[in-house]
Amino acid sequence: MTTVLIIGAGGVGSVVTHKCAQAGNVFSRIVLASRTKTKCDAIANEVGKRWGRTVETASLDADNAEETVSL
């Protein structure tokens, strides 16, 4: 099983998160990060309701390399 880190909670990030949630046999852990954690939380909530999967969320400035590596 694999962990996936999705950076960005816009339209593309939302679609990718939903697609990863559908592939439970591939992705055992999904982490969604963006500068705006509330957007991540909203997507995680949608995924939970629709696919029954838990998505971890985090606040992240992807321009900060140390912060990104740490996550």
C-alpha positions as CSV (number, residue, x, y, z in Angstrom):
1,M,0.0,0.0,0.0
2,T,1.1,3.5,-0.7
3,T,0.8,7.0,0.7
4,V,0.1,9.9,-1.7
5,L,0.6,13.6,-1.0
6,I,-1.6,15.9,-3.0
7,I,-0.6,19.5,-3.0
8,G,-3.3,22.0,-3.8
9,A,-7.0,22.1,-3.0
10,G,-8.3,23.7,-6.1
11,G,-10.3,22.0,-8.8
12,V,-7.5,19.6,-9.9
13,G,-6.6,18.8,-6.3
14,S,-10.2,17.9,-5.6
15,V,-10.5,15.6,-8.6
16,V,-7.2,13.9,-7.9
17,T,-8.2,13.4,-4.2
18,H,-11.5,11.8,-5.2
19,K,-9.7,9.5,-7.8
20,C,-7.2,8.4,-5.3
21,A,-10.0,7.6,-2.8
22,Q,-11.5,5.3,-5.4
23,A,-8.3,3.4,-5.7
24,G,-8.2,2.1,-2.1
25,N,-6.2,-1.0,-3.3
26,V,-3.5,1.4,-4.4
27,F,-3.5,4.3,-1.9
28,S,-3.8,3.3,1.7
29,R,-3.1,6.8,3.0
30,I,-4.2,10.1,1.3
31,V,-2.8,13.4,2.5
32,L,-4.1,16.7,1.0
33,A,-2.2,19.9,1.7
34,S,-2.7,23.5,0.7
35,R,-2.1,27.0,2.0
36,T,-5.8,27.1,2.9
37,K,-6.5,24.1,5.2
38,T,-10.2,24.8,5.3
39,K,-10.4,24.0,1.6
40,C,-8.6,20.7,2.2
41,D,-11.0,19.9,5.1
42,A,-14.0,20.6,2.8
43,I,-12.6,18.2,0.2
44,A,-11.8,15.6,2.8
45,N,-15.3,15.8,4.1
46,E,-16.7,15.3,0.6
47,V,-14.5,12.3,0.0
48,G,-15.5,10.8,3.4
49,K,-19.2,11.1,2.6
50,R,-18.9,9.8,-1.0
51,W,-16.2,7.1,-0.8
52,G,-16.0,6.4,2.9
53,R,-12.3,7.2,2.9
54,T,-10.3,9.3,5.4
55,V,-8.2,12.0,3.9
56,E,-5.6,13.6,6.2
57,T,-5.2,17.4,5.7
58,A,-2.5,19.9,6.4
59,S,-1.6,23.5,5.9
60,L,1.4,23.8,3.6
61,D,3.3,26.5,1.7
62,A,4.8,24.4,-1.1
63,D,7.3,27.1,-1.9
64,N,8.9,26.3,1.5
65,A,11.1,23.3,0.7
66,E,11.8,22.4,4.3
67,E,8.1,22.5,5.2
68,T,7.2,20.3,2.2
69,V,9.9,17.7,3.0
70,S,8.8,17.6,6.6
71,L,5.2,16.9,5.7
